[in-house]
Each structure stands twice: as C-alpha cells, then as structure tokens.
Amino acid sequence: MRKQKLKHLLVLIVSIHSTFSSFAQTKSIELDDIWKYYRFYAKGVDGFTSMADGKSYAAFGNENGQSIDRFSFQSGKLEATLISASEHPELSDGIDEFTFSPDEEGILITTQTEKIYRHSSKAINYIYHRPNSSLHKLSEKPIRNAVFSPVEDKVAFSMENNLYVKDLKSDQLIQITKDGSWNGIINGTPDWVYEEEFSFDRAFEWSPNGKHIAFLKFNESAVKSFSMDIYGKELYPSRDEFKYPKAGEDNSEISLWVYSIDGAAKQLKLPKEFEYIPRMYWTDNNELVVLLLNRLQNEMNLIQFNSDFSESTILYTEKDAAYLELPEVLHFTVKGDFLINSDKSGTNQLYLCNQKECKAITPVDLELTSFYGFDEKKKIFYFQATSPELAHQRSIYSGTLKGKTKLISTQDGWNDAIFNPQLTYFVHSFQNATTPPIYDLIEVNKFKKIRNLEDNALLKSTIDGYKMGTKSFFKAEINGNALSAWIIKPTDFDPTKKYPVLTFVYGGPGSQTVKDEYDAFNGMWYQMLADKGYIVASVDNRGTGVRGRDFKKCTYGQLGKLEIEDQIGFAKYLGSLPYIDSNRIGIWGWSYGGYMSSLGLTKGADVYSTAIAVAPVTNWRFYDNIYTERYMGLPQDNGSGYDENSPINHTSKMKGNYLLVHGSADDNVHVQNSMRMTQALINSNVDFEQFIYPDKNHGIYGGNTRLHLYKKMTQFLLNNL
C-alpha cells in the first residue's frame, strides 16, 4: 500500500483522476438527466449463485426476471435454462429472487414481493422441482424469509408473526409457534428497531444437520407505539401504528428458543444478563452460538451451547469504554477456532480466536472494511481494507492465519469483490470519482482475469459529453486533525473570482462521505451546481469511520459537538481561500446530515448563510434507543449530552436561509422531529421554508418525488446562496 505524508496544513494527496477535453464537454447537466432519465446510472452485475460444481453459476436470464439460467464461469455462455416464467402462469409477475435446495433439484422462487421496512418484505413463494418441472405454492398468503433445510426436504418460513415448517415430501404444514400477534408477540422475525439497527429481518436459523431451528421470540407488549397518518387517496386517512422504542424507553422482551424437528420448541437459558441478541450462528458441529449485548452496548458475549443444548459456555467477551459495533466477521473454522473482527487494538483488525486466546492476523495499519470468506483447504481468507492515509480508497487483500497479508487489487480507487461460496471465482469491481464501475470475473487460483462482465463504456462516453468540474481529494488540518475532504470546482474555474460554496455533510458515527467512487446521483447534482458557478465540498469530521477507534469514538456521549466544530472549522478554512466568498457558504445533509446542517445554521450562524436539512433528527430523545443509546448512553444518565447539541434548543441563534424537508410517513426519523423544529423556530420568530412530502418515508422517493425534491433544493440554493 502506497503511503503519502502531510507536508503542509493543507495538501492535495490525490490528483485529478482525469481531465475532460473542453471541446467534448458541450452539454450542461440538467436535473431531468439525473432524476428523470437516469442518464448517469451505471449498469451493475447482479450477485451470481454459484452451482455446487464450482464451474457454473445461475443468474436471471434478463432484467425482468423471466427465467433462471445456468452459465459457465469460464466462457460466460448459456448452458441451460433452469426455469422459464413464460411456461408457468403463476410466475407472470416475474421472479424476484431464487435459492437452490442443497441437491439443486429444488428451486425456492420468490414473486410478488411487497416491501415492509428497510430490510423486510413479504412475498408469494413457490417450490420448483426440476426433475419433473412441477411448481407448488408454499402458502396462499404472503410469507417471509422462506429457507430450505440443509437436508433438502423441508422449508421454514414466518407468517403473521408465527414460525412454520413445510414438509415437502408429505406436504404437511407444521406450525411451530401459535402465540404470534400484531404489536404483541413476534416469532422468527425481528421487531422494527432490531431490523433497522441490527440490519437483519430473519430471526431463525437451521442447524447444519437440519434437525433443529433456533429462533428468537419478541414480546413487544411493553413497547410504546408510534403512529403516522397515511393520507392516500381515500376520503379519510388511515393510520399506521407500530412499536418504536425511543431513547430510554422499554424494548421488546426477547428470548431464545430451539425447535426440534422430532419434537417441540423449548426456551434456552442464557448464562449472562443481556438486553439484545442481535446474532445467531451454528457451528459445523451443530453447536449453537449467540451474541449478547448489554443495554449500553459496551459489553459483548458469545455464548456457545453444546449439541443437545444442555450446557452453555462463554466463548468470548469484549468490553469498551465507549461502545461496541457488531462484528462484521464471525466465522468458525473446522477446528473450532473462530475469526472475529475488533477495533480493540486501535484499528479494525481480524483476529483468530479460541477459548484461550485471540491474536490479530491483519496489520494494525489497515482498517478492515469487508470480509469475503475463508478457504479451509488453503487456510487463506480474503478481505477489503483501507489505510488512514488513503481512507477514501479501498483495496482487496488475501491473508493467512499466520498473519501474512498480500495486496490483490492493483488500481488506486474503490475496489470491491463478490466471491462464490467455493472461493474459486470472484467479481472484481473497480471505480473512482470519474470512472463508472468496471466489473471483471477473476479466477482466484492465479488471480487471472477471465473476462469483462461490464465496463460501462457507453456511460463513460455519455459522461464525456457533459461539462464536468474537477474533483480533488485532500487533507484539511482542522482542530488539530488531518481530515479527509474533497472539492469540486466549476468547469471554467477562475482563481481571481470569488465563488459561493456548498458543503455536503453526513458526519454520523462510522460514516464516510469522502470516497473515491462514482456517484450517479448526488455527484452529478454537484457537477450541475459547479457548472452554475458553485464550488461543492465535503469533509469527514471526527466521529466518522476508517480512521481508527479513537477518531471514531471520541464523539461518544456528545453527538454533534465535535462533529459540528469540525464542519464549522472546514467552512472557515474554505472561506479563507482567495477564490471563495466567505459570506456565501452553505451546508446541506440528509438524516444525520440534516441534523448536522441544522446545527450548522444555528451554532455556526456566523459562518453559514444557508442550510438545507432533509429528514433531520432534531433531538436525540426522539430517535430509536438501539442507535441512540449506543453512542449517547441513556437519556436518564446523560440529559445534557442529549440536549446541548439538539438543534431545537439553538433556534434563537439562526439567522440564515433554512429549508426544512421531511416525508410524512418516515418510519425511521419521524416527521415529529421536523414538527418540533418548526415549533421551536416559530417560538424564536425565525423565518424559514418547509416542505412535507405526503406518505413518503425516510428515502423520499417514488414517482416524480426525487426530481421534485432536487428541483426544490436547487431553486432554494439559486435564490439564497
């Protein structure tokens, strides 16, 4: 990994990726190009499903999911059509997802999918039996999370808060639980806050031998409800009510259960007190391992049950003075050791552990960002990482259990990979700020390129026809820290002129906005603004990710304080540059970024003249408890930390131009945040602009919505910045 050192307070560390010829760039970007015609949208490569032979893979035959085909890894040629939707009227809506049974004779097909929350959905599911081309519906009602047993003859799924098993041989439907109820008991799927903050929607797992199903039971009875009016098209609005535990409030009571295929379900007793069970795993020896977290999320325990669940032991414990993130990696080897990642050494490293000891097997000067898999035969694992010096880039590595690391990717930019389960092939994706993603199929044995899957050459040609400002990455010395930043200057930049500047912020714990990757949407909006005479910039403040434990966790207990100090410091630095008008500095952000931009125009009212806040948190007391308490502790114990950096408590300081935007059906950051901000602004006699998108969630999209939103924000900037 090449490293570069700071030589000045501010020094460019990455030069312009490419220079666009002025004669070729004749067109100016319009919002319709971005959000109506999607002219800059890059083609991708869907994750492939590797077949058991390791030589072929299954994928959709076309974008509409009308067939599932088998292709050769080596040649990419079609080998066979496994099922065609046109031959089965039941699949007229297309195939949304598919998975194979272990013997690959059965295909579990998902269709008519209905989105629920961020990760969850329900759908109609069919089993297609390849030998006789028969198609059977699992249930007349939509179900969730259907998954084959490892021994092929059964499928488990959840429906209406209960857990079921379908015996494919006898066609018998077995109902494992019967106490499921809306806003009461949930079996086998997580409640809202688990899904949102622990990022999963299936809370049951088959044992490798197919004899047991471990599952979680959530009792939401004591959790307070949040309601939203849904305006729709009817004469009277309806109401969506769901359980949402805000900071300091009661969670669901959670319990761990195991169902035996030959018997009934029983609850397992856990040897440690806990608040959360965010992960479950089975070892190859059919031993159940669960991860426990306490309420403050600063102590984590791995509990392992023996194969008959009669005994349990504490396999691993980790504590932190601030908080712990869930490990991205927990992989058990055939020898019974396990791989786990942790930042306890100061950076996020991979550790090889057993019950006696843990040792780091990736370098301390690399931040592990993704784990791709472990090859038991070769004793080699593959991962993605970055370094603090080049935090805006990503590289791909291999490593051994003895701690030897090898760089695989060779290009500077953003490298990522999708490996097949056998770790014999992977799709390598490469991109940078001026290069749309390029996808190549790589053979792992010699890291040999087999063929290109998608180069987005047509898109690159399209981009070359538009006016593009240069995007440069650099380090900014702010409040004693070298912060990663980028800046885009107008296409006709003249250093003798003064330009207004818009800064983009997210700024939340572990996040990152300074990335050397292609951005078809906001990135092109920034190019459009640059063409209109604006400079656009962004900086990753203290508290953001891939800069080590101390850099990330220094904001604990005081979200917003150090972050906005760094953003204000960055704005002051920009204002000191001879080509920037210090009286015309704006800031905008979404979600946590909306929280930050609102703080900017209040705490930084003498620096910023304009701010846009989309779907902002305005007081951490309003947000869910798992996220908020992880970084802030309980409001009962840290009231000042919650209130001192809440925008609603600083509205009297606001004196610039403020646009506040929210979706009325935001189940994540409730519109309550903007309504309370509105009331605080009224109480402070502050003039501002507000826009509410009816029935839109946190993403504020659908139909013409995104185009409308960006037109609204663009016009606001043109009028005020």
N, C-alpha and C positions, 0 to 999 in steps of 0.2 A: 504494500500500500504506500503510495507516494504521499509524503507529508510536506506541508509548507508552513513556515513560521511567520508570525506577525512582525513586520518591520516598522510599522508606524501605527498611530492610533487608529487610522482607517486605511486599509489597504485592500485592493482587489485581490482575491485569491483565485477567482475563476474568470477567465477572459470570455469575451463574447463567443458563443458557440459557432455562430456562422453569420456571415454578412450577406444581407439580401441586396441584390443589384437594384439600384434605384429605377432603372428603366423598366424592370419587370414588374415592380410593385406599383401598379397603377390604380388599383381599386381600394376604396376605404371600406372598412368593416362596418356593417350595419347590424343592429340588434336582430333583425329578421334572419340574417345569416347565421347567427348563433343559436337563437331560441325558436325559430320557426322552421327554417330549412335544414338546420343542423349541418351546415356545410363543413364544419371543422371536426365533426365527430369521427373518431378513429375506429377502424374495424379492429375487432379483437379475435382471440382464439378461445373458444369455449374449452373448459377443462375436459379432457378426454377420460373415458372409462376404460382402463386397461383390462384386456381379457386375461384369463388365467394363464394362457400360454406365454405371456410376456412379449409376444411378437405382433400382436394386433390390438386394436382398440375400437371401442364403439362410440359413435357420435351421431348427432342428428344429421339426417341426410340433407336438410335445408333449414333455413331460418325459421320457418313456420312450424317446425316440429312435426312434420307429416310422416316421417319414417325414422327408424333407428337402423343404422348401417354399421357394418364392420369394415375397418380399413387396415391396411398393412402399415406398421410403423416405418419400415424401410422405404417402401415405394409411395406410400400415401394413396395407393389405388384401392378402389372399392372391391372388397372380397365377397360381400354378401349383404342383402337386405334382410335384417332380422325380423322386422315387422313394419308393415305399411299401414298408416292410419286409414288410407282410402279403402282398404279391404275390410274395415270394421266401422260400421256406422256409429258405434258408441264413442269413437275417438274423433268425431267430426270437428271438435273444437281444437284438435291438435294435442300433442304430447308435451307436457310441461317439464317433467322430469322422469328419470327411469333409473332403476338399480337392478342388478342381477342377483339371482339366488346363488349360493356357493357353487353349485354344479353348472350354473349358467344356462340351465334348461328353462328356468322361470325368469320372467322379467316383471318387476313391480312398476306399474305405469301410473303416473300422476297426471290428472287432467282437470280442467275446470277449477283451477286454483283461485281461492279467494284470500286476499291479504287480510291479516288481523292487525298485528302491530309490526314493529321493526323487523323481527326475525320470524314471526309466526304466520302460519297460514293454515287453511283447511282446504280439502280437495276431494274429488271423487277418485278412487283408486281401483285399478284392475290388476289381476294376475294373468299374464300371457304365458301359456305353456307352449314352448317352441316345438317339441316333438309332434304334437297334434294340432298346432295352430289354434288352440282354444283360448278364449278370453272370458274371464269371470270377474264380476264386480265383488269387491270385498264387503261393501256395505251400501245400502241405498242412500244413507245420509253421508254428508261430507265428514271426513275423518282427518286426524292429524298424525303425522310422524309415523306412518307405516314403515316397518322394517322387518326384513327376513330374519328368521332364526338362523344361527350359524350352521344348523344341521338341516336346513332347507325346507322342512315340512310344515313350518308354522310362520305366521306373520303376526307381530304385535302392533297395536296402534291405540291411540286415545280418541275418545269420542264423548262429547258432552261431559267432560271432567272425570270420566272413568277410563280405566285401562282394560283392554280386550286382547285376546289371542284367538286367531283364526287357524284351525287345524285344516291344512289344505288337502290332506288325504281323506279325512272323514267329512269335511265341510262343516264341522262343528264350530260354533262361535262360543268361546268361553269368556264370561265376564269376570275379570279378576277382582274389581272393586265395584261397590254399589252405593257408596256414600257421596259420590260426586254431586256438586250443586253449584249453580252460578253464584258468585260472590260468597261462596261458603267453603266447600272442600274441592281441591283440585288434585287429581291423581295422575302422575306421569307427565305432566306439563308444568312449567313454572308459572308463578304469578307475574303480574306486569313488571314489577321492579326487578325481579330476577332476570327476566328476559332482556330488559333494557340495559341493565348494568353488568350482568354476568354473561351476556351475549350468547344465550342458548335458548332453544324452545322445546327440546326433548329431554324430559327428566326421567328417562328409564333406559336401561342398558341390558342387553342379553349377555349371559355368561358365554365364554367360548365353546363350552360343550352343549349349549342350548338347553340346559336343564333348569336354569333359573333366570329370573328377571329382577334386577334391582331397580327400585323406583322411589321417588320422593313423593310425599303427601304434604300438601299445603293446606293449612286451615286459615282462611282469610277472615274469619268471623270478627276478629277484634280490630281488623284494619279499617281505617276510616275511608269513606268513599269520596270520590271526586266526580262531579257531573258536568257535562257540556251539552248545551243546546245544539241540536243538528237542524238547520233551517230547511234544507232540502227544497222540494218543490210542492209540498202539500200545504194545505191551508194553515194547519197548526204544526209548529216544530215538534220534533221528538227529542228525547233526552237520552244521552249515552252516559251511563253511570258505571264506574269501575273502581276497584280498590287501588288506592295510591297512597303509600305511606310517605309523608313528608318528613323532613329532618326532625329527629327527636320523637317521632310517633311510632306506634306499635307496628311490628312486622307480622307476617304470617307465622304461625307456629308450624315448624317443619319437622318431619320425622322420616326416618329411613326404613324401607321395607324390602323384603325379598320374597318373591313368589316362586314356588316350586311347581314345575310343570306336572309333577305327580301328586301335588297336594294343594295347600292353601298358602296365603300370604301371611308373613309374620313380621312384626316390627323388630328391628335390631337396636340393641342398647349401645350407645356410644360412650367411650370411657372419658371423654373430655367435654366440659361445658362449651357451648357454641351458640352462635346466632345464625350462621349461614352454612349451608352445604352447597357450594357452587359447582363442585365437580365430583364425578364418579368414574371409576376405572375398574376394569377386570384385568388381572394378570393372565398369562398363558396357562398358569396352574389353577385357574378358576378361583382365584382368591380376589375378594372384593376390596378395593381401596377407595376411600372417600376423603375429600379435602374439607377441613373445617376451618372456619374463620370466626373470630370473636366480633362483637358489635363494632368496635373501633377499627377493625381490620388491620391491627398491628401485630397479631399473632396467628400463625397458620400451623395446622397439624395435619399430617397424613396418617389416617387410621387404616390398618390392614386387618381384614377378617380372614380366618382360615377357611378352608373349602367347605366346612359344614356350618360355618358361622357361629360356632360355639365359643370362640375366643377372638379377642382383638388385641392388637399391639399398636403402639405409637411408632410409626415408621420414620417420621421426620418432623422436626419442629423448627420454625423460623420466626423471629421476632424483629421488630423495627421500632425505633423511637418515634417515627412519624407514621408511616402506613406501608402496607404491602400490596402490590398488584398481584393478581392471579398469575401463576406461572403459565407462560405460553407452552412450555415443554414439560411433559411428564411422560416419559417413555420407559417401559420396563423391558429389560433385556431377558434373554432366555436363562441367564444365570441368576436372575433375581435381583440384580442391581437395577438402578434406575437413573435416568438422565433428567435433570431439572434445571431450569434457569433461575438466576437470582442476581440482584444488584448489591448483595451484602458486601462485596469487595470494593464497591465504589462505581463499578460499571456492570452492565447486564451481561453476565457470563453464563456458560453452560457448565454444569457440574455433574460428575459421575459419583453416585452415592450408594451406600448400603447402610445397614443399621448402625455401623460403627463409625463411618467417616464419609466426608464429601471432599472431593478435590476438583478444582477448576480445570477444565480441559480446553478452554478457548482463551486467547490472550486478553489480558486486562486492558490493553489499549484498543480493543474492539468492543463495540456495543452490538450484541446480538439482537437482531430485529425480526428474524423469522427462522423457523426450524423446518427443514424439508423432510427429514427422515433418517433412519439409522439402518445400515446394511449389516445384518447379523453375521453373514459369512465373511465379509471383508473387514468388519469392525470399523467401518467408516461412516461418518454422518455428514450431512450437507446442510448448510445454513446460509442465511443472509446477514450481513453486518455492515456497520459503518464505523468511522472513527470521529472523535470530537473535532479534529481539524477539518474534516470533509463531511460534516454532518448532513449536508444537503444531498449527498450521493449515497448509493447503495451498491455493494458488491456481493458476489456469490463465492462461497468457500466450501472446501471439504476439511474434515478434521478427523483425528484418530482419538481413541480412548487414552492414548498416552500423551495427548496434548499437542500433537503436530498439526499445524494448520497450513492449508495451501489455497492460494487465490485461484479461482477458476475463471471468473469473468475478466475481460481484458479492457473493456471500454469504460471511460470515465463518464458517469451519468447515473441513471437509475436502472439497475439490473435486478431482475426477479426470475423465479422459476416455478414451474409446476411439474413435479415428478410423478411418474407412475408408481403404483404400490411396490413393484419389484425393484424400484430404483435402477432400472436399466436404461430409461429414457427420461428426458425432461424437455419441456418447452421453455426456452430462454427468451425472455422479453427484455428489450433494451429501449430506452427512450431518454431524451433530455429535453430541456426547455424549448428547443427549436426542432426537435425530431420526434414525430409521432411514433408510437410503439412499433417495433420490429420484432416479429416472432420467428424463432428458428427451432427446429427439432434437433436435439443433441443426443447422441449416444453416449452414455455415461462411461463405458469401458475405456474409451480413448478420448473422451470429450470431443468427439468428432461431429461436425455439423452434417446431418443427414440431408436436410433440405430446408428452404424457407417456407414458412406457413403463411405469413402475411407481412408485407413490407410497407403497406400504406403509401405506396409510391404515388398513387393518384391524389391522395390527400396532400402529400408534400408538394406536389405540383400546384394544387389549388392554393395552398398557403403562399407559395412563391408569387402568386399574382396579386397579393394584398399588401398594403403598407404595414410594415411591422417595425416597431421600435426595438432597440437592443435591450436585452435583459441581462444584467450583470449580477453576479454574486460576490459578496464581500463580507468582511468582518467589521462591525462597528463597536468601538470601545465606549460602552455606556455603563455608567455607575460601577466602574471597576471590572466589568466583564466584557470579553470579546464576543459580541452577539452576532449570530448568523443573520444575514439580511440579503435582500435583492432589490434592484431598482430597474424600472423601465423608463426610458426617456423617449420623447417624441421622435418621430421619424426624421423631422427636419430640425433636430435639436441645435440650438444656437447658445453657446455658453455665455454670450453677452446679454441674453434676455433673462427675464425672471418668470418662472412658471409656478402655477399652483400645484400642490402635491396632495394626492390621496393615499393614505396608508391603509392597508388591509391587515386586520388582526383577528386571530382566534385566541391564542395565548393560554389555553387551559392546560392542566397537568398532563405531561407526557405528549402533548400535541406537537405539531410542526407545520408551519406554512412555508418555510424556506426549503423548497425541494426542487431538485434539478430534474423535473419531469414535465411532460407535455400536459397542457390544460386546455381542453377544447372549449370550455365554457367561461369561467371567470377569467382565465388567462387571455382569451380573445376579447372579453369585455375590457380588460385593462389595455389591450392593444388599441381598441377603438377609442378609449379615453385619451391614450397617448397621441393618437392621430388628431384628436381635437385640442391638443395643446396642454395636456396634463402630464405630470410625472406621477407614476404609481410606484409604491414601495411597500415592503413588509419586513418585519424583524421578529425573530423568535426570542421572546423575553425570558427571564428567569422563570422556572417552573415548567418549561417545555421539555421535550424529550431528547433522547440520544446524546446527551451531554453529560451523562453520569448521574449517580444517585443524589449527590449534594446539590447539584444545579437544579434538578427536578423537584426535590422535596423541601427546598428552602422556603417554599410558599405555604407549608403546612400550617393550618390554624389561622391563616390570614389571607385567604384567597382574594386576589385583586390588588393588594397593597404593593408588593414588589413588581407585579406584572405591569401595573399602570405607571409606576415610576419609570420602568424601562421604556415603555411606549412613549411617555412624555419626553424622556431623555432622547429617544430616537428622533422624535418630531423636532426637538430643539436643535439637534445636530443637523437635520435636513434644512431647517430654517436658517442655519448659519452658512450654508453653501451659497456662493455668489449668484447662482442661477435659479434659486428658489425664493418665491415671495413668502416671507415668514408670516404675513398677515392672511395667507390663504392656504392653510394646512387643514386637511380634512381626515377623518378616520371612519372606517365602516367595518362591520362584522356581523356575524350570524350566530345565534345561540350564545355560547360563551363569548364569542366575538362581539355580539350585541351588548352583552354585559360590559365588556371592556370599552366599546365605543361610547357607551353611556357614561361610564366613569371618566372617559377622556374629556367629554364636553362639560363635565361638572368639576372634577378635581383638576383637570387641565384646561380650564376655561380660558386662561390667558395664552394658551399655546394653540389650541384648535379653534377654528372658526365654524366648522361644520361637522356633523356626525350623522351616520345612518345606523340604526340599531334594528336588526331583523330578529324576531323571536327571542328577545333577550331575557335572561334571568335578571331580575332587578332586586331581589333579596334572597339569599340562600336559604332562608327559612321556608320559602315557597317550593323548593325543589325536593326531589326524592331523597330518601335517607341513605341508601347504599352509596350513591355517588358523593353526596354532600358530606356525610359523616366520615367517609374515608379521608377526605382532605381537610375537614374542619373540626372533627370531633363532634360531640353532641352540643346542640344549641344551649342546653341546660348548663353546660360546663364552660361554654365559650361564647357567651352572648355578645361581647364586644367584638370578637372576631367576625361574627355574622353581620353585625350592624354597621361597623365603622367603614366598611367598604361596599355598602349597598347603595347603588345609585339613587334609590328613592329617598335616602337620607341626605343627599347633597344637591337636590334640585335647585335650591336657592342660589347656588353658585353658577348655574348655567346662564350663558349669555350669547351663545352662538345659534346656528341654524340646526335644528334637530328634526329628523324624520324617524318616526317610530312605527314599525310594521309587525303584524302578527297574524297568524291563522287562528280563526275562532275555535277550530276543532283540534288544536295542538294537544295531544295526549301526553307529550313529553314535558316541554316547557309551557305550562298553561298560560292561556291568554290573561289569566289573573295577574301575571307579572306586569304586563303592559297596562292593564287597567289600574293597578295600584301606582304604577309610574305616572300614568295620566293624572290621577288624583293628586299626587304629590306635586306635579308640575302646575296644576291649577291652583293648588294651595300656595305655591310660590309665585304665582302670577307670571308664569313663563309662557311665552308664545311658542308653539311648535306645530309640526304637522304629524298626522297619524293616519294610518291606513290599515283596515282589518279585512282579511280575505275570508269570506264566509265558508265554513265547513272544510277549511284546509288545515292539514296537520303541520308538523314541525318542518316538513320539507317544502311546503307552499308550492305545489306543482299540480299539474293536471289540466288538460285542455290548453287554454291560452294564458294560464296563470303566470308561468315563469316569464314569458315575454312581457306581460303587463307589468310585473314587478320590476323587471330591469328597465323598462321604459320609465316607470315612476322614479326609480333611483337615479337614472341618467339625467332626467329633466331636473330633478332636485339639485344635482351637482352642477349642472349647467347654469341654473338660476342663482345658486348660492355660493359656489366655490370658485 
